[in-house]
Amino acid sequence: MNILIYCNAFLPKQDGIVYRIKSFLDYLLDKSDYNVILISANPNSNDNYNRFKIYKIDSIFLPKGYNNSDRLDIYVSNVFNSDNLHDSFKQIIIEEKIDIIHI
């Protein structure tokens, strides 16, 4: 089964969402029936993690005034270029033969 997970960030960033996704991937590491493909909006995310692929998509950096946080590493999908974003997702879904999408 091929599972696609969309996330705003992945390692090396450290936060609750990244930790939860990493825990999920670690759990599936020895279960060869499952393959996970990550799509991350953060350009600083790792390119791969163990046997799992990570795709980076076009993103926008949120300046400090928008993110209510002292953290400077918050990115979101570039919805201003939604046609390109849609095409990128569609291509990954077809190429990787995705069965389940989790966002």
N, C-alpha and C positions, 0 to 999 in steps of 0.2 A: 504494500500500500504506500502510495506517495502522498505525503502531506506537505502542503505549503503553509508556512507561517510568515505573516507580515509583522514586522516590528520596527519601531523608530530607531532602535539601536541594538547592538550586540557587543560582545567583548571587543575591546578591552574596557569599554564603559562599564561602570559598576552601579547598578541600581536594582530595585526590586524586580522589575520586569525582566531585565537581563538575567538576573539570578534564577528566576523561575524558568525561563526558556532554556538556560544552560542545564538546569536540573532535569528538565524534560528530555533534552538531548542525551544527557548522561544515562538516563533510565533506558532509552531506546538503543544505546550504543551496541549492545550485544544481541539485539532483537533484529535479525537481518530481514524479517518480513516487512519492516517499516523503514522507509527512507524519508528524511525530512529535508526540505529545501527552504532556506530562510531568505526573505527579502528584507533588506534593511535600508532605511532612509539615511542613516548616518554614514558618511563617506569614510569615517575612521574605523568602522567595524572590521573585524578580521575577514579575510578572504575565504577562509574555510575553518571548520571546527571538526576535528576527528574525521569521520567519513561523510560528513554533511556539507552540502554546498551552500554558499552564501552569495546572493546577488545583491549588488548595490544599485539603487535606482536614483534617478534625478531627484534632488532634494533642495530644500531652502533652509538656510540657517536662521533660527529665530533670535533676533537681537535681545539683549538683556531686558529691555522694556516690555517685551511680549511674554516672557517665560516665567515671571514671578519667582525667580530662583537666582541664586548666586552662581549656579553652574553655567558654563559657557558652551556646552556641547549638545544643545538641543536642536534637532533637525526634524523636519516634516516633509512628506512627499510634496513635490512641486505640482500642486493642483492647478497652477496657472498654465501649465503645459499638459492638460489632462488627456489630450489625444495621444501624445507620446507616452504618457504614463500608462494609459489603457493598453496601448500596443505592446509595451514592454511586459506588462502582466500577462497579456494574452499569449505572447510568444513563449514566455517561461512556462505557463500552464500547459501549452501544447507540447513543447520540447521535453518537459519532465514528466509528462503523462500524469498530471496531478489528479488525485482522487478526492482529497479533502482540502479545503482552504480554511485556515484559522487566522482571524485578524484580531 
